[in-house]
Amino acid sequence: MTNRLYLALLLIKRDFGRFLILFVLIFVVTLVASVFLFGSSSLRFVLTSNLAAQPDITVQKLQGGRIVPIERERLDELLEITGVSEGDGRIWGYYYFESAGINLTLVGRPNYTRLYHTNLDLIPPSQGALTSQRVKELFMRYTGKEAITLIHQQQAHHFPITDLIPKEALLESIDMIILPSNSVRMLLELPNDRFTDIVLWAPNPLEHDLIAQKILALYPDSKVMTKEGLRRAYQQLFDHTNGIFLLLFIILLTTLLLLVLERASGLDAKERHEIGLLRAIGYSADEIIWLKLLSYTIPLMFAFLGGVASAYAYLYVLGAPLLQQIIIGASRFAPQLELPPVFEIADFGALCLMICVPYLLVLVWPLWQKSHAGIEETLQ
């Protein structure tokens, strides 16, 4: 085995240029495919985690095609629908921060705990605010204070920042400011008998669509969203990213297949002469096949494993810098998406089947054909 490995390394050194092209091509194909597969798995995990904290059903009121505050009385009537276990009214809305020219999301404090399961220790006191690090830096830049300053009816309202939103919730909370409910009602001019929307929980997922139909029958002016509908919306948001990487992967894989087809068409004169010399010094046909396969397997596996490792480092160590902009945009309030490491054996096996196995299998036929030919014929 040691002699075979030594000879295989000599073959690689002798034909270094060809093996280098093979190494680079397989490395790039594996890198793109790994980012595509591992990134998709991580995004699915993030999507599933975020959806787990969302309400089962969200009800909003429409008027003239626009969302308007919904009456408090509707909550009591919706709680009487069979299958609904609990519900709550949410207080939230958008505030235009003119100095920076961006919209911020104001959220009433009690509703945030129930919806996102935030640690109760992070809930701000009666006059405090809970927000993200980026919003804090934004107000520090424009006001010079560690406080949220909001203008309403020509009057400034100051809310000290008591804590920051946990980083695991930043995907949906990067532009969020959590304030006492009464303060949010005042800033949004939301009456005490109204909510921004109503959220419901139903323990049986199979009943969600039926409950949504009952709500629409009871209140035809409602817009009803289920957790499954939200999942489909999130999936569409990420599908364009998968499409980009799939297109790039197909292009690179096609290039690799063209190289494979070129190899399948037969061995060149140098390789046929090489096989003849090995036969002449006593190597059997089977030994030559294993030796040649070993000389191609060594750079193949280094390129494959290097591509997988590089994709892992790009996604989970470097934070996928370019992928971040493709998925969630490049605005100043685009959240820093931290992809959790998700490694599935099935993905690794699929990569190996798509990239390594076809190339090695294609080599077998021309090698077998020339290795079993006569020595004189092979040398000629």
C-alpha positions as CSV (number, residue, x, y, z in Angstrom):
1,M,0.0,0.0,0.0
2,T,2.9,2.3,0.8
3,N,4.4,1.7,-2.6
4,R,1.1,2.4,-4.3
5,L,0.7,5.7,-2.4
6,Y,4.2,6.7,-3.3
7,L,3.7,6.0,-7.0
8,A,0.4,7.8,-6.9
9,L,2.0,10.9,-5.5
10,L,4.7,10.7,-8.2
11,L,2.0,10.6,-10.8
12,I,0.4,13.7,-9.3
13,K,3.7,15.5,-9.2
14,R,4.5,14.5,-12.8
15,D,1.2,15.8,-14.1
16,F,0.7,18.6,-11.6
17,G,-0.9,21.1,-14.0
18,R,-3.8,18.9,-14.9
19,F,-4.4,17.9,-11.2
20,L,-4.3,21.5,-10.2
21,I,-7.1,22.4,-12.7
22,L,-9.1,19.5,-11.3
23,F,-8.4,20.6,-7.7
24,V,-9.5,24.2,-8.3
25,L,-12.6,23.3,-10.2
26,I,-13.8,20.7,-7.7
27,F,-12.9,23.0,-4.8
28,V,-15.1,25.8,-6.3
29,V,-18.0,23.5,-7.2
30,T,-17.9,22.0,-3.7
31,L,-17.7,25.4,-2.0
32,V,-20.7,26.8,-3.9
33,A,-22.7,23.6,-3.3
34,S,-21.8,23.5,0.4
35,V,-22.8,27.1,0.9
36,F,-26.1,26.3,-1.0
37,L,-26.9,23.2,1.0
38,F,-25.6,24.1,4.5
39,G,-26.9,27.7,4.2
40,S,-30.3,26.4,3.2
41,S,-30.4,24.1,6.2
42,S,-29.4,26.9,8.6
43,L,-32.0,29.2,7.1
44,R,-34.7,26.6,7.5
45,F,-33.6,26.2,11.1
46,V,-33.8,30.0,11.7
47,L,-37.1,30.1,10.0
48,T,-38.5,27.3,12.1
49,S,-37.2,28.9,15.3
50,N,-38.7,32.3,14.5
51,L,-42.1,30.8,13.6
52,A,-42.2,28.9,16.8
53,A,-42.5,32.2,18.7
54,Q,-45.2,33.6,16.4
55,P,-48.9,33.5,17.2
56,D,-51.0,30.8,15.4
57,I,-53.4,33.3,13.9
58,T,-53.2,37.1,13.4
59,V,-56.3,39.2,12.8
60,Q,-56.2,42.7,11.3
61,K,-59.0,45.0,10.2
62,L,-59.2,46.4,6.7
63,Q,-60.8,49.6,5.6
64,G,-60.5,50.8,2.1
65,G,-57.8,48.3,1.5
66,R,-55.7,49.7,4.4
67,I,-55.0,48.2,7.9
68,V,-56.8,50.2,10.6
69,P,-57.0,49.7,14.4
70,I,-59.3,46.9,15.4
71,E,-62.0,47.1,18.2
72,R,-61.3,45.6,21.6
73,E,-64.7,44.0,21.6
74,R,-63.7,41.7,18.8
75,L,-61.1,40.0,21.0
76,D,-63.8,38.7,23.3
77,E,-65.9,37.4,20.4
78,L,-62.9,35.7,18.8
79,L,-62.0,33.9,22.0
80,E,-65.4,32.2,21.9
81,I,-64.6,30.4,18.6
82,T,-64.2,26.7,19.1
83,G,-60.5,25.7,19.0
84,V,-59.1,29.0,20.2
85,S,-57.4,28.6,23.5
86,E,-56.2,32.2,24.2
87,G,-55.7,35.5,22.5
88,D,-54.4,39.0,23.0
89,G,-54.4,42.5,21.4
90,R,-51.2,44.0,20.2
91,I,-50.2,47.6,20.3
92,W,-47.6,48.5,17.7
93,G,-47.0,50.8,14.8
94,Y,-44.4,52.7,12.8
95,Y,-42.7,56.0,13.8
96,Y,-40.8,58.0,11.1
97,F,-37.5,59.3,12.5
98,E,-37.1,62.3,10.4
99,S,-33.5,63.0,11.3
100,A,-32.3,59.7,9.9
101,G,-35.1,59.3,7.3
102,I,-36.1,55.8,8.5
103,N,-39.1,54.1,10.0
104,L,-38.8,52.6,13.4
105,T,-41.3,50.1,14.9
106,L,-42.9,51.0,18.3
107,V,-44.2,48.0,20.3
108,G,-46.3,48.1,23.5
109,R,-44.5,46.4,26.3
110,P,-46.9,43.8,27.7
111,N,-47.5,42.3,24.2
112,Y,-43.9,41.8,23.4
113,T,-43.4,39.3,26.3
114,R,-46.3,37.1,25.3
115,L,-45.4,37.1,21.6
116,Y,-41.7,36.6,21.6
117,H,-41.2,34.9,25.0
118,T,-38.6,37.5,26.0
119,N,-37.0,37.1,29.4
120,L,-39.1,39.1,31.9
121,D,-35.9,40.6,33.4
122,L,-35.4,42.5,30.1
123,I,-38.8,44.1,30.1
124,P,-38.2,47.9,30.7
125,P,-39.7,49.7,33.7
126,S,-42.8,52.0,33.4
127,Q,-40.9,54.8,31.6
128,G,-38.0,52.8,30.1
129,A,-37.2,51.5,26.6
130,L,-35.9,48.2,25.3
131,T,-34.3,48.4,21.8
132,S,-31.5,47.0,19.6
133,Q,-27.9,48.1,19.7
134,R,-28.2,49.8,16.3
135,V,-31.2,51.9,17.4
136,K,-29.3,52.9,20.5
137,E,-26.3,54.0,18.3
138,L,-28.7,55.9,16.0
139,F,-30.1,58.0,18.8
140,M,-26.6,58.5,20.3
141,R,-25.5,59.9,17.0
142,Y,-28.3,62.3,16.6
143,T,-29.1,63.3,20.2
144,G,-25.9,62.5,22.1
145,K,-27.9,60.7,24.8
146,E,-28.5,57.0,25.8
147,A,-32.2,57.6,25.5
148,I,-35.0,57.3,22.9
149,T,-36.3,60.8,22.0
150,L,-39.6,60.8,20.1
151,I,-41.5,63.9,18.9
152,H,-45.3,64.0,19.1
153,Q,-47.3,67.1,18.5
154,Q,-44.3,69.4,18.7
155,Q,-43.3,67.9,22.1
156,A,-40.3,65.7,22.8
157,H,-40.7,62.5,24.9
158,H,-37.6,60.9,26.4
159,F,-37.4,57.2,27.3
160,P,-34.1,56.0,28.9
161,I,-32.8,52.8,27.4
162,T,-32.9,50.2,30.2
163,D,-31.6,47.2,28.2
164,L,-30.9,45.8,24.7
165,I,-32.9,43.2,22.8
166,P,-31.2,39.8,22.9
167,K,-29.2,39.1,19.7
168,E,-31.2,35.9,19.0
169,A,-34.3,38.1,18.5
170,L,-32.7,40.7,16.2
171,L,-33.9,39.2,13.0
172,E,-37.4,40.6,13.6
173,S,-36.4,43.3,16.2
174,I,-33.5,45.2,14.7
175,D,-35.6,48.4,14.2
176,M,-37.9,47.8,17.2
177,I,-38.4,50.1,20.2
178,I,-40.3,48.5,23.1
179,L,-42.1,51.1,25.3
180,P,-44.9,51.2,27.9
181,S,-48.2,50.5,26.2
182,N,-49.7,53.9,27.2
183,S,-46.7,55.7,25.6
184,V,-47.1,53.8,22.4
185,R,-50.9,54.6,22.3
186,M,-50.1,58.2,22.8
187,L,-47.4,58.3,20.1
188,L,-49.6,56.4,17.6
189,E,-52.8,58.2,18.7
190,L,-54.4,54.8,19.3
191,P,-57.6,54.9,21.4
192,N,-57.9,52.8,24.5
193,D,-60.7,50.7,23.0
194,R,-58.6,49.7,20.0
195,F,-55.6,47.4,19.2
196,T,-53.3,47.4,16.2
197,D,-54.2,43.8,15.6
198,I,-55.3,40.7,17.5
199,V,-53.3,37.5,17.9
200,L,-54.8,34.1,18.7
201,W,-53.4,30.7,19.8
202,A,-55.0,27.4,18.8
203,P,-53.3,24.1,20.0
204,N,-54.4,22.1,17.0
205,P,-52.6,23.2,13.8
206,L,-55.2,21.3,11.7
207,E,-57.8,23.7,12.9
208,H,-56.0,27.0,11.9
209,D,-57.5,27.3,8.4
210,L,-61.0,26.4,9.7
211,I,-60.7,29.1,12.4
212,A,-59.5,31.6,9.9
213,Q,-62.6,30.9,7.7
214,K,-64.9,31.3,10.8
215,I,-63.2,34.7,11.5
216,L,-63.8,35.9,8.0
217,A,-67.4,34.8,8.1
218,L,-67.8,36.6,11.4
219,Y,-65.9,39.8,10.3
220,P,-65.7,40.0,6.5
221,D,-63.5,43.2,6.8
222,S,-60.7,41.2,8.4
223,K,-57.3,40.1,7.2
224,V,-56.4,36.8,8.7
225,M,-52.9,35.3,8.6
226,T,-52.1,31.9,9.9
227,K,-48.7,30.6,11.0
228,E,-48.5,28.4,8.0
229,G,-49.2,31.3,5.7
230,L,-46.4,33.2,7.4
231,R,-44.1,30.3,6.9
232,R,-44.9,30.3,3.1
233,A,-44.2,34.0,3.0
234,Y,-40.8,33.6,4.8
235,Q,-40.0,30.7,2.4
236,Q,-40.6,32.9,-0.6
237,L,-38.4,35.5,0.9
238,F,-35.5,33.1,1.0
239,D,-36.3,31.2,-2.2
240,H,-34.6,33.8,-4.5
241,T,-31.4,33.3,-2.6
242,N,-31.6,29.5,-3.2
243,G,-32.3,30.2,-6.9
244,I,-29.1,32.4,-7.3
245,F,-26.9,29.7,-5.7
246,L,-28.7,26.9,-7.6
247,L,-28.0,28.7,-11.0
248,L,-24.3,29.3,-10.1
249,F,-24.0,25.6,-9.0
250,I,-25.5,24.3,-12.2
251,I,-23.0,26.4,-14.3
252,L,-20.1,25.1,-12.3
253,L,-21.3,21.6,-12.3
254,T,-21.8,21.7,-16.0
255,T,-18.2,22.8,-16.4
256,L,-17.1,19.9,-14.2
257,L,-19.2,17.5,-16.3
258,L,-17.6,18.7,-19.5
259,L,-14.2,17.9,-18.0
260,V,-15.6,14.5,-16.9
261,L,-16.8,13.8,-20.5
262,E,-13.4,14.8,-21.8
263,R,-11.9,12.2,-19.5
264,A,-14.5,9.6,-20.5
265,S,-13.6,9.9,-24.2
266,G,-10.3,8.1,-23.6
267,L,-6.8,8.5,-22.2
268,D,-4.2,10.6,-23.9
269,A,-1.0,9.2,-25.4
270,K,1.1,10.0,-22.3
271,E,-1.3,8.1,-20.0
272,R,-1.5,5.1,-22.4
273,H,2.3,5.0,-22.5
274,E,2.4,5.2,-18.7
275,I,0.1,2.2,-18.4
276,G,2.2,0.2,-20.8
277,L,5.3,0.9,-18.8
278,L,3.6,-0.2,-15.6
279,R,2.5,-3.4,-17.3
280,A,6.0,-4.0,-18.6
281,I,7.6,-3.8,-15.1
282,G,5.1,-6.3,-13.7
283,Y,2.0,-4.4,-12.5
284,S,-1.2,-6.2,-13.1
285,A,-4.2,-4.6,-14.7
286,D,-6.1,-4.4,-11.4
287,E,-3.1,-2.8,-9.7
288,I,-2.8,-0.2,-12.4
289,I,-6.5,0.7,-12.1
290,W,-6.2,1.1,-8.3
291,L,-3.0,3.1,-8.7
292,K,-4.6,5.5,-11.2
293,L,-7.8,5.9,-9.2
294,L,-5.7,6.6,-6.1
295,S,-3.8,9.4,-8.0
296,Y,-7.1,11.0,-8.8
297,T,-8.8,10.4,-5.5
298,I,-6.1,12.2,-3.4
299,P,-6.5,15.7,-5.0
300,L,-10.3,15.0,-5.4
301,M,-10.8,14.4,-1.7
302,F,-8.5,17.3,-0.7
303,A,-10.5,19.6,-3.0
304,F,-13.8,18.2,-1.8
305,L,-13.1,18.4,2.0
306,G,-11.4,21.8,1.5
307,G,-14.5,23.1,-0.2
308,V,-16.7,21.8,2.6
309,A,-14.4,23.3,5.3
310,S,-14.2,26.6,3.5
311,A,-18.0,26.8,3.1
312,Y,-18.4,26.0,6.9
313,A,-15.9,28.8,7.8
314,Y,-17.5,31.2,5.4
315,L,-21.0,30.6,6.8
316,Y,-20.4,30.1,10.5
317,V,-17.0,31.8,11.3
318,L,-17.0,34.8,8.9
319,G,-20.8,35.2,9.1
320,A,-21.4,34.9,5.3
321,P,-20.8,38.6,4.5
322,L,-21.9,38.6,0.9
323,L,-24.8,36.2,1.6
324,Q,-26.1,38.6,4.3
325,Q,-26.6,41.3,1.7
326,I,-28.3,38.9,-0.8
327,I,-30.8,37.5,1.8
328,I,-31.8,40.5,3.9
329,G,-30.4,43.5,2.1
330,A,-27.6,46.0,2.7
331,S,-29.5,48.8,4.5
332,R,-28.2,50.2,7.7
333,F,-31.0,48.4,9.6
334,A,-30.5,45.1,8.0
335,P,-30.1,42.6,10.9
336,Q,-26.8,40.7,11.4
337,L,-28.1,37.2,10.7
338,E,-26.2,34.7,12.8
339,L,-26.7,31.3,11.1
340,P,-26.5,28.4,13.5
341,P,-24.2,25.6,12.4
342,V,-26.4,22.9,10.9
343,F,-24.6,19.8,9.5
344,E,-26.7,17.0,8.1
345,I,-25.1,13.8,7.0
346,A,-27.6,13.6,4.1
347,D,-26.3,16.9,2.7
348,F,-22.7,15.7,2.9
349,G,-23.6,12.4,1.2
350,A,-25.5,14.3,-1.5
351,L,-22.5,16.4,-2.2
352,C,-20.2,13.4,-2.5
353,L,-22.7,11.6,-4.9
354,M,-23.0,14.7,-7.1
355,I,-19.3,15.6,-7.3
356,C,-16.9,12.8,-6.4
357,V,-18.6,9.6,-7.4
358,P,-19.4,10.5,-11.1
359,Y,-15.8,11.6,-11.8
360,L,-14.3,8.5,-10.3
361,L,-16.8,6.2,-12.1
362,V,-16.1,7.7,-15.4
363,L,-12.4,7.0,-15.0
364,V,-12.9,3.3,-14.6
365,W,-13.9,2.3,-18.2
366,P,-10.9,3.8,-20.1
367,L,-8.5,2.6,-17.4
368,W,-9.9,-0.9,-17.5
369,Q,-9.9,-0.9,-21.3
370,K,-6.2,0.1,-21.6
371,S,-5.0,-1.8,-18.6
372,H,-6.3,-5.1,-20.0
373,A,-4.9,-4.4,-23.5
374,G,-1.6,-6.0,-24.6
375,I,1.6,-4.4,-23.5
376,E,2.9,-3.8,-27.0
377,E,-0.5,-2.4,-28.1
378,T,-0.5,0.0,-25.1
379,L,3.1,1.2,-25.7
380,Q,2.4,1.8,-29.3
